[in-house]
Amino acid sequence: MTLVLFYFFGCTNTNAEKKELVSVDYHRSGMRSDDRINIRVKKIAGTYAVEFEEGSYKENNSTSFEITQSDFDELANILFEMSKPRRERRDYIRDLSEHLDVKFIKNGKEIVRSYSINQRKDKKTLKLESQAIDLMYQWIDRYKRQFEIRVNYSKGIATPTEIYTHAEPADLVEDLGTFIERLDPNRDNQCGGSNDYSHRWRALKPGVVTVWFEELMGGYDASRLTEEFEPHACYIIDENLNVHYSKEKTEAARERFKQQTQR
């Protein structure tokens, strides 16, 4: 009986020796001053927060939001599978700086592991590091999506057309331009195929925004979209600058366009 109890409590203590993630700091910067991002993920009094700052440095330019415990645990599980950092290489990369600092507690002791682009890493660690960074970017993208109008579309690689967009009232939004969502994996080996994109606007003020979106031959005057084409969609920006698609206002705007063209 004594031996059994000793074995039982011994196993319990071993299982209790777990790693607990405290914080993660990620920094990336290139040659341009606007090619820069800082991300910090940390646990504070039972809550899980992400703070990020991107673009050229500006004082008080960071943004913070909360994530769930399951999000935080997913990140921890990835990071804890990574091997220990290796020494820095002498032939370091001069035009890009990238660092990932991981702080965690193991057996009551605080440990910090620092990874950089200048270290040699095994394939598993490289893959896991990429997954961890991608996950943090996904959280930021998910947060931004609440405050943006996004029109997603696919466009043929070899087509001679262009995508034309317009939003009114213009003072309610900031035009962020076009983003690549997915490149056709076979784009280098074929004449056909298509890539996925999104055109985005960031909400600036509350109100109703109408968006026009058309794929036309090159050289078209985008200012004529409101006269020649019905609206693509309408969005409501609330007092908190959250963006919501409005089916009712979209249908009403299209009906008004039909009535105007029939006159």
BAFI-3210 file (N, C-alpha, C; in Angstrom, 3 decimals, decimal comma, padded with zeros to 6 digits):
// residues 263
n [1|2|3|4|5|6|7|8|9|10|11|12|13|14|15|16|17|18|19|20|21|22|23|24|25|26|27|28|29|30|31|32|33|34|35|36|37|38|39|40|41|42|43|44|45|46|47|48|49|50|51|52|53|54|55|56|57|58|59|60|61|62|63|64|65|66|67|68|69|70|71|72|73|74|75|76|77|78|79|80|81|82|83|84|85|86|87|88|89|90|91|92|93|94|95|96|97|98|99|100|101|102|103|104|105|106|107|108|109|110|111|112|113|114|115|116|117|118|119|120|121|122|123|124|125|126|127|128|129|130|131|132|133|134|135|136|137|138|139|140|141|142|143|144|145|146|147|148|149|150|151|152|153|154|155|156|157|158|159|160|161|162|163|164|165|166|167|168|169|170|171|172|173|174|175|176|177|178|179|180|181|182|183|184|185|186|187|188|189|190|191|192|193|194|195|196|197|198|199|200|201|202|203|204|205|206|207|208|209|210|211|212|213|214|215|216|217|218|219|220|221|222|223|224|225|226|227|228|229|230|231|232|233|234|235|236|237|238|239|240|241|242|243|244|245|246|247|248|249|250|251|252|253|254|255|256|257|258|259|260|261|262|263]
n.u [000,831|001,943|003,902|002,324|000,891|003,029|003,907|001,655|001,418|003,828|003,513|001,521|002,788|004,639|003,014|002,001|003,979|004,039|004,347|003,705|002,480|003,464|003,968|004,297|006,420|006,665|008,561|009,033|010,834|011,625|013,570|012,240|010,657|007,975|007,600|007,021|006,206|004,972|004,067|002,439|001,541|-000,168|-000,887|-003,049|-004,149|-006,141|-007,210|-006,707|-004,659|-003,952|-001,616|-000,790|001,285|001,801|003,444|005,022|006,792|004,876|003,957|001,943|000,474|-000,420|-002,636|-005,046|-006,621|-008,799|-008,379|-009,569|-009,258|-008,858|-007,730|-005,291|-004,209|-003,896|-001,823|000,196|000,534|001,687|004,108|005,434|006,279|008,455|011,995|014,853|016,373|019,041|022,519|023,372|023,832|026,781|026,723|024,568|021,289|020,934|018,967|016,550|014,859|013,855|012,273|011,339|010,207|009,709|008,126|007,800|006,628|008,124|008,034|007,844|009,794|010,811|011,277|012,906|012,837|014,503|014,086|015,418|015,686|018,226|019,172|020,025|017,642|015,895|013,787|011,261|011,014|011,157|008,794|006,868|007,329|006,567|003,837|002,985|003,414|001,757|-000,699|-000,998|-001,151|-003,566|-005,375|-005,184|-006,110|-008,717|-009,698|-009,464|-011,277|-013,805|-014,084|-013,970|-014,914|-015,126|-014,656|-014,676|-013,140|-012,473|-010,057|-009,200|-005,965|-004,834|-006,591|-007,612|-008,878|-009,780|-010,332|-012,722|-013,570|-015,697|-016,689|-019,204|-020,624|-017,447|-016,027|-016,602|-015,128|-011,849|-009,957|-008,341|-007,252|-006,258|-005,919|-004,052|-005,465|-005,210|-002,904|-002,942|-001,805|-000,746|000,015|002,372|002,676|000,728|-001,561|-004,100|-006,249|-006,789|-006,523|-007,207|-008,642|-009,127|-010,868|-010,582|-012,036|-011,577|-013,533|-014,356|-016,183|-019,503|-022,375|-024,040|-022,686|-022,241|-021,209|-019,626|-018,773|-017,056|-015,949|-014,108|-012,984|-009,644|-008,762|-011,107|-013,196|-013,438|-015,112|-017,520|-018,913|-021,058|-023,043|-023,482|-023,729|-025,457|-025,498|-023,135|-023,230|-024,506|-023,436|-023,652|-022,217|-021,686|-021,900|-019,648|-017,932|-018,130|-018,721|-021,497|-023,143|-025,935|-028,766|-031,307|-030,877|-029,207|-030,838|-032,690|-031,097|-030,369|-032,856|-033,475|-031,534|-032,423|-034,833|-033,931|-032,499|-034,539|-035,891]
n.v [-001,195|001,244|001,577|001,794|004,192|005,997|005,811|006,788|009,509|010,421|010,325|012,200|014,630|014,796|015,118|017,584|019,333|021,545|023,661|027,123|029,620|033,009|035,469|036,710|038,192|039,721|040,965|042,637|044,160|045,928|047,370|049,740|052,462|052,159|049,481|047,621|045,927|045,346|042,962|041,981|039,470|038,636|037,385|038,620|038,847|036,808|037,464|037,669|039,306|041,134|043,270|045,501|047,197|048,857|049,820|053,046|054,451|055,901|057,876|056,557|054,838|052,266|049,399|047,608|044,527|041,895|038,320|034,898|032,319|029,845|030,622|031,671|029,372|027,782|029,089|028,776|025,970|025,578|027,018|025,704|023,375|023,988|023,815|024,559|027,830|028,476|029,428|032,716|033,338|034,204|035,270|037,234|038,502|041,593|043,354|042,826|042,516|040,313|039,068|036,807|036,542|034,481|034,052|032,064|030,002|027,398|024,731|026,567|028,409|031,240|031,468|032,607|032,490|033,353|033,887|034,424|035,738|035,287|032,937|029,479|027,046|023,968|022,077|021,509|023,387|025,782|025,587|025,547|028,044|029,729|029,057|030,017|032,797|033,346|032,759|034,824|037,001|036,346|036,754|039,548|040,336|039,380|041,033|043,578|043,278|043,825|046,566|047,282|047,625|045,070|043,885|040,982|039,143|037,221|037,194|036,723|035,687|036,231|038,013|041,050|042,992|045,403|046,066|048,235|050,497|052,315|054,459|055,993|058,124|059,658|060,689|059,156|056,863|055,319|054,634|051,700|050,211|047,466|044,031|041,023|037,921|035,227|033,538|031,950|028,686|027,473|029,454|030,076|028,168|028,070|029,559|030,288|030,429|032,012|034,654|035,444|038,275|041,220|044,266|047,023|049,197|051,370|052,107|055,396|057,280|057,272|056,156|055,594|053,757|053,494|051,231|050,820|048,425|047,066|045,035|045,943|046,909|048,160|051,617|052,857|055,449|055,843|057,545|057,523|055,336|055,506|056,572|054,837|052,208|049,977|050,103|048,099|047,232|048,156|049,518|049,765|051,900|051,852|053,630|052,777|052,340|049,878|047,722|046,834|044,827|045,812|044,487|045,493|048,284|048,051|046,905|048,974|051,061|050,043|049,952|052,692|053,443|052,074|053,400|055,966|055,521|054,847|057,077]
n.w [000,000|000,822|-001,123|-003,394|-002,898|-002,852|-005,471|-006,761|-005,888|-006,808|-009,607|-009,863|-009,173|-011,226|-013,481|-012,917|-013,524|-015,666|-018,574|-018,604|-020,525|-020,628|-022,030|-025,411|-027,724|-030,817|-033,474|-036,504|-039,093|-042,061|-044,758|-045,460|-043,757|-043,198|-043,286|-040,985|-037,958|-034,707|-032,355|-029,433|-027,213|-024,313|-021,022|-018,617|-015,464|-015,736|-018,204|-021,781|-023,932|-026,955|-028,348|-030,860|-033,259|-036,248|-039,328|-039,968|-037,188|-034,647|-031,908|-029,314|-030,987|-030,935|-030,925|-029,049|-028,163|-026,967|-026,755|-026,798|-024,253|-025,448|-027,881|-026,947|-025,753|-028,006|-029,346|-027,412|-027,415|-029,911|-029,718|-027,616|-028,760|-030,216|-030,813|-028,691|-028,891|-031,220|-031,756|-033,015|-036,508|-038,332|-040,883|-041,100|-041,960|-043,446|-044,391|-043,248|-040,199|-037,704|-034,910|-032,317|-029,183|-026,457|-023,425|-020,605|-017,855|-016,126|-013,991|-011,882|-012,511|-014,330|-017,789|-020,714|-024,162|-027,060|-030,411|-033,666|-037,039|-037,814|-036,821|-037,140|-037,822|-037,214|-039,496|-038,382|-036,287|-037,746|-039,235|-037,178|-035,981|-038,058|-038,154|-035,658|-035,907|-038,104|-036,938|-035,050|-036,799|-038,013|-035,915|-035,652|-038,162|-038,009|-035,991|-037,224|-039,286|-038,297|-038,489|-041,102|-044,553|-046,813|-050,001|-051,620|-054,274|-057,295|-059,884|-063,245|-064,324|-066,842|-067,998|-069,692|-068,228|-065,626|-062,122|-060,844|-058,334|-056,046|-053,397|-051,440|-048,883|-049,323|-047,168|-044,986|-044,922|-045,270|-048,040|-048,427|-050,416|-052,620|-051,719|-051,786|-051,474|-052,118|-054,155|-057,295|-057,244|-059,496|-061,195|-062,561|-064,420|-066,313|-068,668|-067,994|-065,102|-061,852|-059,411|-055,960|-054,436|-052,325|-051,893|-049,781|-047,318|-044,579|-041,753|-040,768|-039,775|-038,319|-040,214|-043,422|-046,013|-049,461|-051,938|-055,061|-057,526|-060,164|-062,899|-065,567|-068,888|-069,353|-068,712|-068,072|-066,740|-063,445|-062,034|-063,275|-062,475|-060,603|-062,134|-064,260|-063,348|-061,123|-057,507|-055,688|-052,984|-049,709|-046,596|-043,056|-040,740|-037,397|-034,172|-032,836|-034,833|-036,011|-038,763|-040,759|-043,089|-045,045|-046,167|-046,693|-047,192|-049,355|-051,342|-051,561|-052,527|-055,018|-056,220|-056,373|-058,221|-060,513|-060,978|-061,575|-063,962|-065,663|-066,255]
ca.u [000,000|002,842|004,546|001,304|000,639|004,213|003,898|000,543|001,758|004,958|002,981|000,758|003,708|005,250|002,033|001,743|005,094|003,664|004,743|002,618|002,888|003,259|003,851|005,013|006,709|007,124|008,940|009,545|011,033|012,422|014,356|011,386|010,202|006,602|007,601|007,318|005,094|005,249|002,909|002,656|000,436|000,139|-001,955|-003,115|-005,248|-007,216|-007,605|-005,677|-004,673|-003,023|-001,314|000,035|001,600|002,364|003,762|006,028|006,625|004,155|003,687|000,577|-000,142|-000,706|-004,025|-005,171|-007,902|-008,732|-008,621|-010,084|-008,274|-008,556|-006,774|-004,009|-003,712|-003,464|-000,507|001,120|000,812|002,616|005,414|006,077|006,822|009,668|013,272|015,510|017,062|020,453|023,351|023,205|024,762|027,625|026,272|023,208|020,558|021,016|017,825|015,335|015,000|012,688|012,540|010,214|010,602|008,679|008,338|006,900|007,020|008,260|008,413|007,960|010,903|010,522|012,239|012,717|013,495|014,526|014,359|015,602|015,861|019,639|019,516|019,740|016,570|015,491|012,568|010,085|010,937|010,831|007,374|006,090|007,475|005,709|002,451|002,717|003,336|000,538|-001,857|-001,125|-001,643|-004,988|-006,128|-005,219|-006,997|-010,077|-010,057|-009,629|-012,429|-014,992|-014,118|-013,654|-015,723|-014,277|-015,285|-013,809|-013,383|-011,449|-009,800|-008,363|-004,588|-004,515|-007,654|-007,177|-009,773|-009,368|-011,398|-012,955|-014,393|-016,018|-017,483|-019,789|-019,812|-016,022|-015,448|-016,914|-014,207|-010,515|-009,714|-007,090|-006,727|-006,460|-005,073|-004,028|-005,908|-004,645|-002,346|-003,138|-000,541|-000,251|000,025|003,587|002,713|-000,434|-002,034|-005,357|-006,203|-007,203|-006,086|-008,256|-008,297|-010,170|-010,684|-011,002|-012,179|-011,648|-014,553|-013,858|-017,293|-020,781|-023,216|-024,320|-021,749|-022,614|-020,015|-019,760|-017,701|-017,254|-014,780|-014,274|-011,762|-008,753|-008,978|-012,435|-013,228|-014,136|-016,109|-018,787|-019,542|-022,333|-024,029|-023,710|-023,921|-026,165|-024,595|-022,781|-023,712|-024,539|-022,957|-023,929|-021,138|-022,331|-021,170|-018,366|-017,229|-018,303|-019,330|-022,510|-023,789|-027,373|-029,508|-032,425|-030,397|-028,655|-031,973|-033,281|-030,183|-030,490|-034,161|-033,353|-030,758|-033,300|-035,797|-033,227|-032,134|-035,751|-036,465]
ca.v [000,000|002,392|001,709|002,249|005,607|006,745|005,853|007,645|010,907|010,733|010,600|013,444|015,747|014,872|015,659|018,978|020,124|021,972|025,001|028,103|030,757|034,314|036,493|036,516|039,441|039,520|042,204|042,501|045,437|045,860|048,547|050,919|052,839|051,696|048,013|047,359|045,518|044,810|042,282|041,405|038,687|038,409|037,020|039,576|038,669|035,973|037,883|037,429|040,521|041,322|044,660|045,550|048,494|048,597|050,998|053,965|054,677|057,067|057,760|056,158|054,330|050,842|048,985|046,446|043,822|040,642|037,040|033,894|031,401|028,811|031,233|031,746|028,003|027,303|029,662|028,139|024,606|025,651|027,498|024,736|022,295|024,475|023,496|025,691|028,696|028,221|030,625|033,584|033,117|035,359|035,850|037,635|039,221|043,004|044,151|042,402|042,154|039,569|038,450|036,225|036,279|033,695|033,988|031,103|029,498|025,945|024,319|027,755|029,242|031,989|031,200|033,394|031,963|034,368|033,373|035,487|035,285|035,003|031,640|028,270|026,299|022,747|022,249|021,504|024,665|026,784|025,452|025,949|029,488|030,330|028,853|030,919|034,159|033,408|032,767|036,174|037,835|036,016|037,448|040,969|040,469|039,168|042,253|044,671|043,016|044,447|047,995|047,466|047,104|044,232|043,283|039,894|038,754|036,491|037,815|035,932|036,166|036,719|038,871|042,446|043,885|045,946|046,214|049,628|050,616|053,670|054,461|057,279|059,346|059,351|061,122|058,185|055,732|055,493|053,597|050,998|049,608|046,050|043,068|039,674|036,917|033,933|033,446|030,643|027,930|027,058|030,652|030,146|027,047|028,054|030,863|030,582|030,518|033,285|034,967|035,986|039,584|041,969|045,718|047,346|050,555|051,426|053,036|056,574|057,957|056,552|056,526|054,562|053,846|052,739|050,823|050,348|047,483|046,533|044,597|046,557|047,046|049,197|052,963|053,359|056,546|055,314|058,507|057,266|054,132|055,817|056,936|053,780|050,885|049,971|049,874|046,710|046,936|049,245|049,110|050,692|052,065|052,293|054,609|052,189|052,127|048,515|047,725|045,796|044,836|046,040|043,988|046,411|049,515|047,685|046,765|050,308|051,827|049,497|050,375|054,094|053,515|051,653|054,460|057,076|055,167|054,685|058,408]
ca.w [000,000|000,891|-002,433|-004,339|-002,642|-003,257|-006,938|-007,184|-005,674|-007,681|-010,931|-009,800|-009,177|-012,553|-014,413|-012,585|-014,027|-016,998|-018,989|-018,636|-021,335|-020,000|-023,065|-026,675|-028,408|-032,193|-034,153|-037,866|-039,769|-043,276|-045,092|-045,463|-042,412|-042,994|-043,275|-039,568|-037,105|-033,374|-031,776|-028,099|-026,679|-022,902|-020,098|-017,513|-014,503|-016,269|-019,547|-022,780|-024,744|-028,065|-028,637|-032,068|-033,852|-037,565|-040,113|-039,421|-035,755|-034,165|-030,472|-028,957|-032,208|-030,780|-030,784|-028,178|-028,125|-026,218|-027,410|-025,868|-023,675|-026,442|-028,810|-026,242|-025,589|-029,325|-029,566|-026,479|-027,869|-031,046|-029,264|-026,739|-029,582|-030,874|-030,177|-028,054|-029,871|-031,498|-031,826|-034,168|-037,610|-038,631|-042,151|-040,790|-042,992|-043,078|-044,836|-042,557|-038,785|-037,238|-033,605|-031,592|-027,791|-025,767|-021,983|-019,973|-016,538|-016,064|-012,632|-011,046|-012,947|-015,562|-018,858|-021,929|-025,354|-028,105|-031,749|-034,653|-038,415|-038,020|-036,242|-037,911|-037,162|-037,891|-040,298|-037,519|-035,588|-038,748|-039,555|-036,010|-035,829|-039,082|-037,733|-034,535|-036,430|-038,927|-036,037|-034,504|-037,901|-038,200|-034,864|-035,994|-039,312|-037,502|-035,262|-038,198|-040,144|-037,696|-038,781|-042,511|-045,651|-047,653|-051,174|-052,072|-055,656|-058,035|-061,183|-064,120|-064,421|-068,186|-068,531|-069,881|-067,493|-064,337|-061,134|-060,499|-057,129|-055,599|-052,159|-051,043|-048,884|-049,225|-045,896|-043,926|-044,997|-045,840|-049,041|-048,122|-051,633|-052,936|-051,019|-052,348|-050,510|-052,515|-055,492|-057,921|-057,108|-060,808|-062,031|-063,373|-065,354|-067,181|-069,133|-067,328|-063,651|-061,262|-058,061|-055,103|-053,895|-051,624|-051,824|-048,416|-046,803|-043,118|-041,267|-040,070|-039,111|-038,435|-041,348|-044,415|-047,128|-050,655|-052,681|-056,437|-057,838|-061,508|-063,657|-066,885|-069,677|-068,866|-069,194|-067,711|-065,771|-062,273|-061,539|-063,964|-061,928|-059,936|-063,148|-065,237|-062,743|-059,849|-056,367|-055,341|-051,627|-048,727|-045,278|-041,966|-039,760|-036,157|-033,356|-032,446|-036,100|-036,504|-040,093|-040,960|-044,398|-044,950|-047,333|-046,926|-047,816|-050,661|-052,267|-051,757|-053,385|-056,372|-056,744|-056,723|-059,455|-061,607|-061,229|-062,204|-065,338|-066,461|-066,527]
c.u [000,872|003,496|003,569|001,027|001,812|004,259|002,820|000,898|002,942|004,482|002,243|001,679|004,344|004,291|001,776|002,841|004,810|004,198|003,518|003,103|002,530|003,044|004,655|005,195|007,277|007,411|009,488|009,683|011,959|013,181|013,519|010,876|008,791|006,481|007,978|006,061|005,629|003,965|003,297|001,390|000,765|-001,120|-001,912|-004,354|-006,431|-007,736|-006,418|-005,743|-003,621|-002,858|-000,420|000,186|002,269|002,577|004,840|005,739|005,901|003,849|002,214|-000,204|-000,521|-002,200|-004,074|-006,560|-007,702|-008,986|-009,123|-008,953|-007,895|-007,598|-005,375|-003,391|-003,220|-002,064|000,539|001,507|001,784|004,019|006,160|006,639|008,117|010,918|013,863|016,246|018,531|021,219|023,063|024,241|025,583|027,167|024,822|022,607|020,450|019,744|016,509|015,645|013,722|013,050|011,245|010,701|009,439|009,025|007,314|007,460|007,041|008,804|008,664|009,056|010,546|011,652|011,892|013,511|013,373|014,953|014,524|015,812|017,305|020,087|019,247|018,702|016,293|014,149|011,311|009,907|010,593|009,339|006,508|006,160|006,584|004,237|002,074|002,539|002,070|-000,707|-002,073|-001,631|-003,134|-005,853|-006,273|-006,166|-008,458|-010,571|-010,344|-010,914|-013,702|-015,185|-013,829|-014,772|-014,774|-015,099|-014,307|-014,156|-012,211|-011,284|-008,854|-006,986|-004,319|-005,563|-007,188|-008,024|-009,137|-010,584|-011,506|-013,914|-014,633|-016,890|-017,946|-020,619|-018,338|-015,423|-015,741|-015,913|-012,852|-010,267|-008,348|-006,479|-007,015|-005,449|-005,160|-004,411|-005,319|-004,135|-002,567|-001,819|000,063|-000,067|001,252|003,617|001,538|-000,845|-003,311|-005,179|-006,605|-006,645|-007,257|-007,769|-009,411|-009,834|-011,304|-011,097|-012,267|-012,676|-013,914|-014,934|-018,564|-021,578|-023,462|-023,417|-022,238|-021,358|-020,404|-018,550|-017,977|-015,918|-014,975|-012,935|-010,947|-009,052|-010,322|-012,310|-014,084|-015,206|-017,477|-019,523|-020,919|-023,429|-024,427|-024,010|-024,674|-025,188|-024,345|-023,355|-023,715|-024,155|-023,292|-022,727|-021,771|-021,426|-019,804|-017,485|-017,209|-019,093|-020,294|-023,099|-025,295|-028,049|-030,625|-031,972|-029,776|-029,760|-032,616|-032,414|-030,257|-031,812|-034,128|-032,582|-031,626|-034,296|-035,157|-032,907|-033,347|-036,393|-036,082]
c.v [001,253|002,654|002,256|003,738|006,465|006,898|006,808|009,117|011,328|011,080|011,928|014,650|015,926|015,506|017,140|019,897|020,501|023,369|025,904|029,333|032,066|035,393|036,100|037,884|039,132|040,868|041,875|043,887|045,250|047,150|049,828|051,207|052,344|050,174|047,539|046,918|044,981|044,183|041,749|040,715|038,378|038,061|037,966|039,301|037,914|036,386|037,720|038,558|040,473|042,817|044,700|046,980|048,217|049,882|051,844|054,256|055,990|056,845|057,462|055,636|052,850|050,601|047,715|045,830|042,498|039,440|036,056|033,037|030,313|029,336|031,226|030,356|027,429|027,820|028,993|026,738|024,585|025,995|026,463|023,534|022,700|024,074|024,744|026,525|028,300|029,541|031,418|033,233|034,377|036,060|036,296|038,474|040,688|043,795|043,742|042,007|041,464|038,820|037,928|035,845|035,630|033,607|033,029|030,663|027,976|025,572|025,519|028,714|029,935|031,787|032,058|032,754|032,982|033,747|034,554|034,885|034,883|033,670|030,515|027,463|025,026|022,967|022,323|022,855|025,799|026,779|025,931|027,457|030,219|030,204|029,821|032,358|034,337|033,490|034,158|037,151|037,586|036,705|038,926|041,209|040,317|040,404|043,397|044,520|043,678|045,891|048,297|046,957|046,314|043,630|042,245|039,490|037,936|037,161|036,942|036,542|036,835|037,668|040,326|043,457|044,390|046,038|047,682|049,684|052,082|053,555|055,873|057,110|059,026|059,707|060,157|057,038|056,163|054,326|052,970|050,321|048,128|045,166|041,716|038,686|035,542|034,027|032,045|029,872|027,517|028,243|030,720|029,088|027,026|029,462|031,270|030,732|031,894|033,420|035,561|037,284|040,103|043,446|046,168|048,853|050,477|052,474|054,171|057,272|057,120|057,040|055,333|054,791|052,953|052,479|050,367|049,498|046,859|046,098|045,040|046,587|048,226|050,555|053,551|054,464|056,117|056,259|058,281|056,049|054,422|056,152|055,745|052,404|050,999|049,673|048,384|046,334|048,200|048,695|050,198|050,700|052,608|053,240|054,102|051,873|050,676|048,571|046,555|045,930|044,984|045,585|044,959|047,669|049,241|047,587|048,114|051,151|051,349|049,909|051,842|054,268|053,128|052,757|055,653|056,777|055,027|056,024|058,884]
c.w [000,000|-000,454|-003,458|-004,164|-003,088|-004,773|-007,448|-007,051|-006,528|-009,071|-010,967|-009,875|-010,555|-013,541|-014,170|-013,111|-015,479|-017,282|-019,029|-019,396|-020,634|-021,061|-024,299|-027,313|-029,789|-032,824|-035,526|-038,471|-040,960|-043,509|-045,062|-044,056|-042,131|-043,006|-041,877|-038,843|-035,785|-032,848|-030,397|-027,646|-025,225|-022,115|-018,910|-016,675|-015,099|-017,626|-020,492|-023,811|-025,844|-028,272|-029,873|-032,560|-035,183|-038,334|-039,454|-037,956|-035,475|-032,695|-030,234|-030,173|-032,117|-030,581|-029,943|-028,288|-027,394|-027,117|-026,357|-025,301|-024,679|-027,506|-028,196|-026,089|-026,910|-029,645|-028,679|-026,945|-029,040|-030,559|-028,425|-027,497|-030,280|-030,097|-029,539|-029,109|-030,026|-031,576|-033,096|-035,244|-037,855|-039,907|-042,018|-041,916|-042,593|-043,400|-044,196|-041,126|-038,336|-035,959|-032,996|-030,203|-027,057|-024,292|-021,377|-018,625|-016,583|-014,690|-011,722|-011,455|-014,257|-016,572|-020,062|-023,055|-026,475|-029,432|-032,701|-036,030|-038,686|-037,429|-037,237|-037,141|-037,942|-038,573|-039,434|-036,827|-036,546|-039,066|-038,398|-035,786|-036,833|-038,703|-036,611|-035,015|-037,266|-038,052|-035,453|-035,566|-038,139|-037,158|-035,193|-037,161|-038,899|-036,753|-036,239|-039,004|-039,608|-038,157|-040,252|-043,421|-046,533|-048,786|-051,716|-053,501|-056,203|-059,392|-061,988|-064,306|-065,766|-068,752|-068,619|-069,117|-066,207|-063,423|-060,740|-059,309|-056,795|-054,353|-051,853|-049,780|-048,592|-047,869|-044,747|-043,866|-045,536|-046,793|-048,786|-049,338|-051,739|-052,217|-051,723|-051,252|-050,820|-053,945|-056,027|-057,865|-058,444|-061,751|-062,948|-064,467|-066,316|-067,556|-068,423|-065,834|-063,157|-059,860|-057,280|-054,456|-052,991|-051,727|-050,508|-048,176|-045,280|-042,707|-040,476|-039,246|-039,251|-039,647|-042,254|-045,618|-048,261|-051,481|-054,079|-056,771|-059,204|-062,104|-065,103|-067,622|-069,160|-069,477|-068,859|-066,668|-064,578|-061,738|-062,183|-063,405|-061,352|-060,939|-064,022|-064,641|-061,419|-058,717|-056,123|-053,977|-050,784|-047,353|-044,259|-041,022|-038,486|-035,370|-032,906|-033,649|-036,539|-037,807|-040,237|-042,363|-044,197|-046,236|-047,702|-047,653|-049,182|-051,699|-052,564|-052,691|-054,830|-057,023|-057,158|-058,035|-060,657|-061,983|-061,953|-063,667|-066,237|-066,840|-067,938]
res [m|t|l|v|l|f|y|f|f|g|c|t|n|t|n|a|e|k|k|e|l|v|s|v|d|y|h|r|s|g|m|r|s|d|d|r|i|n|i|r|v|k|k|i|a|g|t|y|a|v|e|f|e|e|g|s|y|k|e|n|n|s|t|s|f|e|i|t|q|s|d|f|d|e|l|a|n|i|l|f|e|m|s|k|p|r|r|e|r|r|d|y|i|r|d|l|s|e|h|l|d|v|k|f|i|k|n|g|k|e|i|v|r|s|y|s|i|n|q|r|k|d|k|k|t|l|k|l|e|s|q|a|i|d|l|m|y|q|w|i|d|r|y|k|r|q|f|e|i|r|v|n|y|s|k|g|i|a|t|p|t|e|i|y|t|h|a|e|p|a|d|l|v|e|d|l|g|t|f|i|e|r|l|d|p|n|r|d|n|q|c|g|g|s|n|d|y|s|h|r|w|r|a|l|k|p|g|v|v|t|v|w|f|e|e|l|m|g|g|y|d|a|s|r|l|t|e|e|f|e|p|h|a|c|y|i|i|d|e|n|l|n|v|h|y|s|k|e|k|t|e|a|a|r|e|r|f|k|q|q|t|q|r]
***
